[in-house]
Amino acid sequence: MGNTKRIFLVMATLLATIVGGSNVVSANSGGTIPAPPESGPQVEGNFYINGYTPKQNANYRNMQTVSDGTASVMETMWYKNPVNIKRPFQTKFYIYMDGTADGLTFTLQGQGPNAKGFAGEALGAYGNVRDQYNRYGGYIKNALSLEFDTYLNYDYSDTDYNDQYTQENGDHLAYIHPDESVPFQWEFAPHLKLKHYNFFHTNLDDKKWHQVIVTWQSNLTDQTGTISTEFDGAEVGDYTVPLSSFGNSNVYWGFTGSTGAEQMLGAVAYTQVIQQPTLEKQVRNLTKGETAFTDHTDAEAGDELEFKFTVANSKVNGIGNTWQDVSIKDALPEGLLAEDGNQTIKIPVGDVGVDGTVTKTVKVRVDKNEDTTLINTAEATGLNYYVNPVTLPSNDVRVNVKKTEFTKPVKLTMTDQIVDETYPDSHNATQTEVDDVAGGDKIDYTITVANTAAQSKFTGGKLTFDVPKDATINSLVVNDMPIPAGWYENKATANGQQIGITNIDLISGDTLAIKVNLTLPKKVTFDRYTTTPKIVGNDTDQSAYTATGGPLTMVVADDTISFTPQDINFGAHPTLQAGDGA
């Protein structure tokens, strides 16, 4: 792709969001949540949200702030497509906690999309362990939770670990059945506690993101499922449960969290959807020489970016068979322009087999000059995607655009060449003149315009050049993009036909490359034809600016042959008679 900013006005429907840049989320407690380590599919629209919902950060749409420092609140969030627990899966997410209590959970549950438990030490998943009559209820039914608990409730739910940890250093992970409470005596009074499996002591309340990988394996022979967890690379351990404990084979998965009398900032950032293919989108800035692809980049107006799309159908976490006839659609936000001048990219992918991966790349250009963050999400579709939604969203990619101040005058340089394609050797050394042109010949024009001045901006440009009368334009290509006839001007003049290309912007360093292929009429009406390309527009300060190229010339061949009679004596010629010779 060449470096032209925008040649034609393109209207497109935008599916992406443009927002101001930010690296943290403010919370009621006065703390902040930093950007998550990875991006992923967005939460909004993909999860059922129940309970208290804090304000979210639109810059990081795969992150959900579960608790913002408000006391005695809870939230649950369930992915809208249930997971089949008879099949394996793996998912990766991050958790963040800052504050005393209470914590978060990752939960599998068969109750439904509105499921929720109590706040406080119940973490939004469990029942009311502090009921004065020990009537434990209000928990999420048919469920298994992996808890991330920042507060050791020594007198009730966590009493089994009083002899090992204090309230302040009792942060832990554990597997919990929300419906499984155990009565015990506490200071001569009946209390309830929760049974913990694979209790794992660690530091959670440290204002850091922690990576969690959960893997599920089913055993249909004995009708059990085994959950295993990695926390920041450390093994939490395996835990096996009957599949029947979930009530049915299709269960909801998601997250819960809560606060009680104490406060906490808590957030989840998920990167993988369970039992679905994945579409990962990454970016790099070619203008700045970046070689590695990531989920964000910094850019300025005119920069050329490259997007990489990776479609994967994991054996562990995909749809379980070949994903057929997959295609990618990427509706670019205003401020990014594709190679073909449009703001919608469509890429055929084809079939993606089990454990298969397909990668595609495209180039785009930044055509917005202001301080802003452009957030973009692509989507993939296929024929046999067995669950809704039928479109698979990618993670977000962020392009942080920094405004460039244009203060210097424009300096445009123009170079042009002409070649007779029918007789390619009939030109001069500089390829600015072709000889022996005849009717029906195919002629190539090449015109290049470059803005070589730093911190300058040429706008509203129009480039014109002439072609002979009755010549047929076979193709006109601008920066490798074919331009239909209706997209450029073509009007009759005294010199034949004037071709005009409008809406040209050239920021410092940009280049406009135009290639024209035409066929001369069968009968040419000129002996010598010359055109001089010219571009007019606005300088950085909006004053008029004009630049011209060199003349391009065609000289018609002289197709007549004349002879001047002379007295030619051929001399004597021997004549062979019959019988002569050897």
N, C-alpha and C positions, 0 to 999 in steps of 0.2 A: 504494500500500500504506500502511495506517495504521501507527501506531507501537507497536502492541501487541507485547510480547516473545514470549509464547507462550500461546496460549489452550487448545490441546488437546495432549495428549501424542501425539507422532507417532513411530512406530518406522520406521526405514529402514535399508537395507543401505548401508554406507559403502564407497566405493572410494577415497576420498582419505586422506591420511596427515596426522596431527597431530603436529607436532614442535616442540621448543623453538627459538627464534630464534637465528640466528648469521649473521655476515657474513663469516667467514673459515673456511678449512680449515687445521687444523694439520697439520704434516708432520714426519717424523722428523728433518729437518735443523734444526728449530727455527723455520723460516720459516712463512709463512702464504700462502694463495691467496685473494685477495679475491673477492667475489661477481662472477659474470660480467656483462657489460653487458646481455645479453638472456636471456630464458628460451626454452625450446623443448621439444620432446618428450623424455620421459625416456630415459636410456640403458638402465637396467635392464629386461630383458625384450625389448629391441629389438635388442641387439647380441650377437654371440658374442664372449666375452672370453677371450683366451689369454695365458698367461704370468703374471708377477707382477701382482697386483691390490692396490693400496693401499686403505686405508679411504676411503670416499667420504662426501661431505657430503649428507645427506638433504634439506637445505634447497634445494639447487640440483641438481635431478635430471637436467637436461640437460647437466651438467658431469661429465666423467670425469677424475679425477686419475690420470694415466698414470705419473708417477714422483714419489715422495714424499721424495726425498733418499737413498734406499737405493742403494748402489753396485752396479754390475754386474748390473742387472736389465733386463728388457724386457717390453713388453706390446703386444699387437695387439687391435684391436676392429673387427668387421665387422658392418655392418648386415645384418639377417637376410633382407631382400628384395633380391636382386641388381638391378642397374641394367642396362637395355638400351642398350648403347653405339651402337646404330644410331639411337637417338633422342637429341635434345638434352636437356640438363639444366643446371641451375644450383643451386649450394648455397652457403650462407653459414655460416661458423663463426668461432670466436675461439680463439686460442692464447695460452697464458701460460707463460713460462719464467723461472726464477730460479735461477741456478747456472751452473757452468762448462760442464758437458757432460752428455749429448751432443746430444739434440734430439728432434724429432718429425717425422712425415710424414703427409700425406694420400695414400692409395694406392688405386688401382684394380687389382684382381687377379682372375685367372681360376683360381687354384689351388684355392680352397675356403675354408670357414669356419674351418678350423684353421690357416691359413697364418701363418707367423711366420719371422723371420730371426734374426740374431745380435744380441746386446747390444753396448754400446759404440758405436763410430763407425758400426756397421751400422744403428743407429737402429731395430732391430727388424724391418727390411725387407730389408736387404742380406745378403750372405754374409760369410764370414770372410776379409777381405782380408789378415789378418796370419797366415794359415796358413804355417807354416815351409817347406812344400814348394810354395807358390804354387798349391795346389789349391783354387781358389775354389769354394765350394759353400755349401749351407744357406740360400740366398736364397729370397725369395718368387718363384715362377715366374709367367710370363705377366702381368707387372705393370708399372705405371708409377707412380712416386712423385713427389710434390712435397715436397721436404725443407725443414725449418726447422732449420738446423744452427748450434749455438752455439759449436762448437769446430773450428778449422781444423786438421785432422790433416795437417800439412805433409809427413810422411814416408810417408804411404800414400794414403788415399782422396782427400784434397784437395790433393795436391802441385802441381797445375797453377797454384795461386794463391799460392804462396809468395812470389813477387816482388812481390805487390801488398798482401798483408795478413799480419799476425802471428797467432799462435794466439789472442791476447787480443782482437783486433778483427776477426776473420774471420767474424763472424756472417753467414749468407747463406741465401737460398732458391735452389733449382735443381730442374729436372726430372731424374730419375734412372731409368734402367732397372736394376732390381736384379740382372738377370742379366748386365749388361755391365761386366766388369772389363777393365782394360788393364794389361799387364805393363810395367815400366820398371826401370831400374837406379838404385839409391839407394846411394851410397857403395860402389860395386862389388858390391852385393848385389841380387838380383832382388826387386822389390817389386810390389805390385798397387795400382792406383788406380781410382777410379770416374770415369766420364765425366759431366761436368755440362753441362746444356743451360740456357741463359738464366740464367746465374749472376747473382744479384741481391744486392748487398751492402746490409745494413741492420743495425739494432740490435735484437736479439731478447732478449738477456739483460738486461732492464731492469725486471723486476717489473711489467709492464703487460700488459693484454689487448690483442691486436692482431686487427683484423677481416680475414678472408680470404674472398674471393668467387671461387669456381671455376666456370667456364663450359665446357661441352663442346658442340661442334658436330660432327656427322658428315657425311661426304660419301659417299653410297652409290655415286656414279658411279665414283670412284677407290678406294672402300673404305678411306677414312682417317678419322681423328678428330682434332680439334684441341682442345687444352686451353689455356685462358687463365686468368690469375690477376690479381686485384687484391689488393694488400697495403696495408691502411690507405689505400686510395684510389689508390695508385701502381700503374702497370701493370708487371707482371713480364714479360709477353710471351707470345706464342703458341708452341705447339710441336705439330707434327703427327706422328702415328704411324700405321702400318697397323693396321686393325681386327684383322687376323689375329694381331697380337702378343699378344692377350689369350686366344687359344685358342678362345674362343666369344663369342657376342654378349651373353650375360648374365654380368656380372662383379660381384664383391663390391666394395663401397667402404667405407672406414673410415680408421682412424688407427693409427699405430704410434709407439712411443717407447722410449728406453732411456737408461741411464747406463752408464759404465764405471768406471775408477778414480776419476774425478771424479764429483761429485754434482750433482743438479739437481731443482728442483720443476718439474714440467711438467703442464699440464692443457689439455683441449680442451672447449669449450662449443659444441654445434651447435644451430642454430636452424631449419634447413630439411632435410627429408627429400627425397632425390632421387627425381624422377618419381612424386610422390604429390601429391594435393591437400593443402591446408593448412587447419588449424583453429586460428585464433588466438583466445585468450581474454584479455580485459582487464577491469579493474575501476576504479571510482571511488567515492568516499565522498560520497553526496549530503548526508548530515547535516552534514558538514564543509564543504560548498560546493565540492567539487572538480568541475571541468569537464572536465579532460583524463583520458582512459583510459590506464592503464599496467598493468604486470604485477604491481603490488603496491600496497598502501595500508595506512595505519594506522587503527585503529578502536577503539571502545569498545563495551561492551554496549549494545544498543538502536540502534546506528547503522544507517541504511538505506544499502545498497550497490547499485550497478548493475553488472551484468556485460554486456559486449559480446562477442558471438561473430561472427567473420568467417570464412566458408568461401570459399576461393579455389581455382580450378582453372586454374593458370597455363598459358598457351600454351607457355612455355619448359619448365616443370617439372611440369606436371600429368599426368593419365592419358592425354591425347591425344584424348579425346572427351568428350561430355557425361556428367557424373556424375549418375546418375538417382536420384530418390526419396530424397534425402538427409535425414537427421534427426540431431538433436543430443541427447545424453543427458548430464546433469551430475549426478552423485551428490555432493551437498554433504557436507562433513565435519560432524561434530557440533560445533555452535557457529554454524552458519549455517542459516537457515530461509527457505524460499521463500514467495512471496506466498500460495500456497494452503495453507500450513501443513505442507507435505511437505519432505523432504530430497532428493527426486529431481526434477529438472527435465527435461521432455521437450519439444523444440521441433521441429515440422516445418519443413523448409527447402525441399523440392522439388528440381527439377533445377538443376544448376549447369553452365552451358555452358563451352566452351573459352574461356579467358581471362575467365571469369565470376567475380563476387564477390557473395555474399549476406551481409547483416549482420542479426543479431537481438540484442535486448536483453531482460534480465529484471532484476527487483529482488529482493533478498534482505535479510535482517536478521540482525545479529549477536546471538545469544542466549547467549553464553558470557561470563562475567565473571571472567577470569583472565588472567595474563600468558602468552600463548602465540602461536604462529604457526600459522595454518590454511593448509594447502597443498591446492590443489584442481586437478584435471585433468578436463576434459570429453572426450567422444569423439563422433565423427561416423561414421555408417554410410550406405552407399548400395548400390543393387542391383548395379551392374556394376563394382565395385572389383576389378580383375583380379588382385591379389596379396594375400597374407596379410601382416599380420592384416587381417580384414575391417573392423575398427574403426580409425578414424584418431584418434590421441590429440592433444590440444591441448598447448600449453605449460602450465607450472605458473603458477597465480596464487597469490600469498601475501598473506594478511590478517594483519597484525601487531596482535594484540589487546592492549590495555593495560588492566589491571584498574582498575576504578573503586571507590574507597572510599565506601561509603554511610554517612553519619553523621547526616544531617538527617532530621527527621520528614516523613512524607508529607503532602501537601495535595492531595486529590482534589476536582475540581469536576465537577458533573453538570448537563447541560442536556438537556431532552427536549421533544419536540413530537408532536402528533397531527394527522392530516389525514384527512378522509373523501374517499377517492379518487373515489367515486361522485359526490359533490357537493363539489368542492374548495374552494368559497368559503364553506362553512358553518362557519368556525372564527373564534375571536376573534383579536385583534391579535397575541397572543404564541403562537398556535397550540398552546395547552394545553387547549382545550376545543372540541368540535365539537357543533353543534346539528342538529336535524332528522335524526337518525340513524334509519335504517329497516332492517328485516331484509334480508339479502343484500348490504348495503353492503360495500365494500372499504375497510379502515382501514389507515393507515400509522402505525407508531410509529417515531420516531427518538430514540435515546438515546446521548449522548456523555459519556464519562468521560475526564478528563485529569489526569495527575499534574504539577502545576505547581511542585513544590518541587525545587530543585537538590539533588544528591547524596542523593536519597532513593529508596527501593525498596519498592513495594507488592507483596506476594506472596500466593499462595494464595487469590486473590480469587474470589468468587462473586457474580454480579449476578442479581437476580430482579425480575420484574414480572408482573402479572396480565393475562389476557385473559378476555373473557366465556365463560361455559359454552357448550359446543357450537360455539364459533367455530373455524374451520379456519385453521391456519397455512399460508399459501401459500409463504412464503419467509422465511428468517432469514439475514441477511448480516452478517458481522463483518469490519470493515475490508476491504470489497469482496470478501470470500471467502464464497460460499454455504456454509451449514452444513446437512448432512443432518439429518433429524429425529432419528435415533438418537444424534446428537452433543450434544444439549442435553436438559435435564430438562423434563418436562411432567407435572405431577401435579395432581390435583383438589384444590381448596380451597373454603372457604366463599365465596370471592369469584370462583369460576369455575375457571380453570386458571392455575397458577403456572409460568412459564417460567424456567429457571435455566441460566446459562452459567458454567462452572467453569474452574479452572486459569488464572486471569488474573494475570499479572505486569505491573506498570507501573513501569518505571524513570523517573526524572525526565525530563520532556519527552515521555513516551509518551502516546498517545491511543488510546482504544478507541471505535470508532463502530459502533453496532448499528442495523440497519434491519429492521423486521418488517412484513410485509404479511399481513393476515388478512381473512377473509370472515366477516361475522356470520351467524348462523343465520337461516333464513327467518322464524322467529318469535322475536323477542327477548323476554326475560322480565324486563327491567329498564326503569325509566323514566330512571334516571341511574346511570352506571357510572363509578367512579374507581379508578385504580391509581397507586401511587407507587413508581417504581423505586428499588431499594436495592442497594448493593454492600457486602459485608463481606469482611475479609481481615486481613492482618498488616502492621503498620507496619514501618519500617526496623529497629526494635529488637525485632521479633516480637511486640509487644503488639497487642491487637485494635484494628481500625480499621473504622469504618462511615461511609458517606456516603449521602445520599439526594438524589434529584432532586425536582422539583416534581410535583404531582398532574396526571395526564392524565385528562380527563373526556369522556364521551359522553352526550349528552342525546337521548332518543328523541323523534321527531316526533309531534305530536298529529294523528292522521290522521282525526278526526271533524269534521264541519261541522254546526253547529246554527243554527237560525233561530228568532227570536221573532216570532210572528204580530202583525201590525199591520193597522189599517183603512186600506187603500190605495185612494184614489179616483183613477181614471185620467182622469176628466172625459169630456166629450162627444167622440164620434168621428164625423166625417162619413161618410156611406155613399154610394158612387157607384152610380148606377143605369145601366142600359143606355141609351145615347144621351147621357149626361151628358158633360161635359168638352169640351175644344176639338176 
